[in-house]
Amino acid sequence: MQTLRCVACAIVTSISLVFPAIADTTRSTSNDPRAATQAVAALLGADTNAMAALPDQTLAPRKPVVAQKAKAPAFRPDAAWLATQPVAKGGADWACLTKAIYFEARGETLAGQFAVAEVIVNRAVSGLYPRSVCGVVGQRGGGGCQFSYVCDGRADTMRDGEATRIAGKIAAAMLGGAPRTLTNGATHFHTRAVRPGWAHRFPRTAVIGAHLFYRQPGARPTVAVN
């Protein structure tokens, strides 16, 4: 019995070094080793109760933060929107449309250049003209060309680097599905300085800068290029 008491005293002494509060509790009751065990259990129980009292969201694993993808800016035919577009490049239709914008409208505002591009793309989907941009731009007939720069006898060299860059971005945007809403489905245009024969037969749809725009009767609604 004496040995058991010594063991109990040793246990209490050890606990008092680590947990003073527990040692005080055991001294004030008895030297029964079960008292020390009960005190430790009480302390652990308090910790368990404290954990249980925490809100569920405190204990729940945190979800990783996922970066939100920035939305692309809404299309606008202006310099601010065009500046958000990547460096333009593409295939044959892109090259043909870039050249047409450059030679037919580089002196116009950006809206005017977009409008000329609309006419060319609208023709390609109209069912009345070749189904490719290059086919539309290069079309000949009636002793001339649909677009004057094609058969004016001059070299089609785009010497203005900035105008070429802008025309390329506009061409890429139009072929990439940008809205074609500036000209209300126009398939024709001319400058204010001329008055072609078809101008009095086709309904006028828009006036943008130096160009007047018209839609040829029978043209399909404007849809994406194939």
C-alpha positions as MATLAB code, in Angstrom:
seq = 'MQTLRCVACAIVTSISLVFPAIADTTRSTSNDPRAATQAVAALLGADTNAMAALPDQTLAPRKPVVAQKAKAPAFRPDAAWLATQPVAKGGADWACLTKAIYFEARGETLAGQFAVAEVIVNRAVSGLYPRSVCGVVGQRGGGGCQFSYVCDGRADTMRDGEATRIAGKIAAAMLGGAPRTLTNGATHFHTRAVRPGWAHRFPRTAVIGAHLFYRQPGARPTVAVN';
ca = [
       0.000    0.000    0.000;
       2.909    2.277    0.884;
       4.421    1.636   -2.546;
       1.127    2.475   -4.304;
       0.974    5.764   -2.447;
       4.521    6.641   -3.506;
       3.662    5.928   -7.114;
       0.589    8.131   -6.864;
       2.694   10.912   -5.355;
       5.155   10.670   -8.221;
       2.347   10.880  -10.744;
       0.882   13.936   -9.069;
       4.281   15.601   -8.848;
       4.947   15.041  -12.556;
       1.566   16.417  -13.552;
       2.053   19.452  -11.315;
       5.214   20.387  -13.248;
       3.374   20.375  -16.582;
      -0.122   21.372  -15.512;
       0.085   23.484  -12.314;
      -3.662   23.893  -12.229;
      -4.144   20.149  -12.204;
      -1.536   19.711   -9.429;
      -3.366   22.213   -7.251;
      -6.606   20.348   -7.821;
      -5.109   17.013   -6.796;
      -3.503   18.426   -3.666;
      -6.747   19.890   -2.450;
      -8.589   16.588   -2.700;
      -6.539   13.504   -1.922;
      -3.539   11.476   -2.893;
      -5.720    9.024   -4.777;
      -4.138    8.503   -8.246;
      -7.629    8.379   -9.701;
      -8.019   12.068   -8.857;
      -5.117   12.980  -11.137;
      -6.561   10.896  -13.920;
      -9.956   12.567  -13.494;
      -8.343   16.007  -13.586;
      -6.573   15.271  -16.867;
      -9.807   13.926  -18.331;
     -11.616   17.069  -17.219;
      -9.023   19.246  -18.932;
      -9.243   17.239  -22.136;
     -13.017   17.387  -21.944;
     -12.864   21.165  -21.713;
     -10.748   21.298  -24.836;
     -13.196   19.026  -26.628;
     -16.130   21.208  -25.586;
     -14.307   24.328  -26.783;
     -13.663   22.776  -30.177;
     -17.291   21.711  -30.433;
     -18.396   25.269  -29.753;
     -16.517   26.636  -32.754;
     -18.666   27.455  -35.824;
     -18.695   24.799  -38.526;
     -17.101   27.127  -41.045;
     -14.115   27.607  -38.713;
     -13.320   23.900  -38.762;
     -14.214   23.264  -42.387;
     -11.298   23.056  -44.829;
     -10.826   26.273  -46.752;
     -11.562   26.150  -50.460;
      -8.737   27.309  -52.724;
      -9.171   30.813  -54.081;
      -9.783   30.671  -57.824;
      -8.874   33.766  -59.802;
     -11.786   35.129  -61.803;
     -11.147   35.359  -65.537;
     -11.482   38.920  -66.746;
     -14.326   39.458  -69.170;
     -13.447   40.610  -72.643;
     -14.474   44.219  -73.254;
     -17.675   44.666  -75.219;
     -17.174   45.386  -78.901;
     -17.011   49.021  -79.933;
     -15.661   50.320  -83.269;
     -13.231   52.719  -81.619;
      -9.571   53.060  -80.661;
     -10.072   51.982  -77.031;
     -11.609   48.643  -78.004;
      -9.169   48.080  -80.861;
      -6.250   48.576  -78.447;
      -7.441   45.528  -76.449;
      -7.130   43.245  -79.468;
      -3.996   41.141  -80.095;
      -1.635   41.633  -82.988;
      -3.607   40.561  -86.036;
      -2.688   37.781  -88.406;
      -4.564   35.280  -90.492;
      -5.039   33.539  -93.783;
      -5.917   34.651  -97.284;
      -9.303   36.201  -96.448;
      -7.737   38.207  -93.633;
      -5.008   39.482  -95.977;
      -7.579   40.422  -98.647;
      -9.836   42.215  -96.165;
      -6.886   44.066  -94.611;
      -5.823   45.337  -98.020;
      -9.368   46.375  -98.950;
      -9.798   48.341  -95.709;
      -6.425   49.998  -96.218;
      -6.998   51.132  -99.811;
     -10.717   51.900  -99.587;
     -10.978   53.524  -96.161;
      -7.716   54.217  -94.360;
      -8.472   57.970  -94.418;
     -11.792   57.394  -92.645;
     -12.531   57.199  -88.928;
     -12.331   53.768  -87.300;
     -16.117   53.496  -87.559;
     -15.810   54.276  -91.265;
     -13.182   51.576  -91.728;
     -15.299   49.042  -89.840;
     -18.250   50.002  -92.039;
     -16.343   49.296  -95.256;
     -15.244   45.949  -93.822;
     -18.896   45.180  -93.037;
     -19.873   45.687  -96.669;
     -17.265   43.199  -97.868;
     -18.212   40.554  -95.297;
     -21.913   41.176  -95.931;
     -21.356   40.475  -99.626;
     -19.619   37.187  -98.849;
     -22.691   35.949  -96.974;
     -25.342   37.576  -99.178;
     -25.772   34.741 -101.686;
     -25.313   37.278 -104.495;
     -21.520   37.421 -104.587;
     -18.548   35.049 -104.185;
     -18.597   33.245 -100.836;
     -15.096   34.249  -99.769;
     -13.684   37.663  -98.893;
     -10.937   37.325 -101.492;
     -13.544   36.377 -104.085;
     -15.624   39.452 -103.239;
     -12.676   41.846 -103.260;
     -11.215   40.518 -106.509;
     -14.488   40.208 -108.409;
     -14.514   41.794 -111.870;
     -17.298   42.343 -114.353;
     -18.890   44.931 -116.569;
     -15.524   46.145 -117.729;
     -14.270   47.009 -114.280;
     -13.750   45.927 -110.684;
     -16.043   45.994 -107.699;
     -13.356   47.817 -105.727;
     -11.435   50.487 -107.609;
      -7.996   49.854 -106.108;
      -7.968   46.325 -107.571;
      -7.745   47.516 -111.151;
      -6.385   51.067 -110.917;
      -3.026   49.950 -112.322;
      -1.102   50.812 -109.160;
       0.941   48.457 -107.006;
      -1.076   47.313 -104.005;
       1.686   48.025 -101.511;
       0.604   49.140  -98.046;
       3.304   51.671  -97.169;
       1.737   53.201  -94.062;
       2.664   50.850  -91.219;
       0.212   52.227  -88.654;
      -2.698   52.230  -91.097;
      -1.802   48.663  -92.073;
      -1.760   47.560  -88.424;
      -5.175   49.106  -87.790;
      -6.661   47.620  -90.965;
      -5.317   44.200  -89.939;
      -6.939   44.404  -86.517;
     -10.255   45.479  -87.979;
     -10.120   42.642  -90.514;
      -9.365   40.105  -87.782;
     -12.241   41.394  -85.650;
     -14.750   41.264  -88.489;
     -13.735   37.786  -89.592;
     -13.740   36.719  -85.938;
     -17.443   37.479  -85.560;
     -17.591   41.105  -84.419;
     -21.121   42.544  -84.721;
     -21.912   44.027  -88.114;
     -24.430   46.638  -87.078;
     -23.041   49.932  -88.388;
     -24.447   49.761  -91.922;
     -27.684   47.817  -91.421;
     -26.673   45.059  -93.825;
     -25.154   47.233  -96.560;
     -23.652   45.566  -99.613;
     -22.580   48.732 -101.438;
     -20.996   52.089 -100.689;
     -19.665   55.091 -102.531;
     -18.081   58.418 -101.664;
     -19.990   61.675 -101.678;
     -18.044   62.719 -104.771;
     -19.716   60.182 -107.082;
     -23.219   58.972 -107.856;
     -23.267   55.454 -109.363;
     -26.290   54.222 -111.283;
     -27.364   51.711 -108.647;
     -27.535   54.382 -105.915;
     -31.076   55.428 -106.863;
     -32.294   51.801 -106.976;
     -30.907   50.448 -103.701;
     -32.202   51.593 -100.326;
     -29.684   53.714  -98.418;
     -28.885   52.261  -95.001;
     -26.250   54.544  -93.466;
     -24.000   57.558  -93.938;
     -20.630   57.281  -92.177;
     -17.850   59.756  -92.828;
     -17.310   60.283  -96.543;
     -19.235   57.145  -97.539;
     -22.889   56.439  -98.211;
     -24.051   52.841  -97.723;
     -26.765   50.832  -99.487;
     -28.244   47.341  -99.332;
     -28.912   45.418 -102.508;
     -32.437   43.955 -102.574;
     -32.447   40.188 -102.266;
     -29.315   39.952 -100.133;
     -29.530   37.475  -97.274;
     -29.523   38.699  -93.683;
     -26.025   39.267  -92.362;
     -24.679   36.086  -90.771;
     -21.222   34.705  -90.054;
     -18.872   33.950  -92.912;
     -18.479   30.215  -93.646;
];
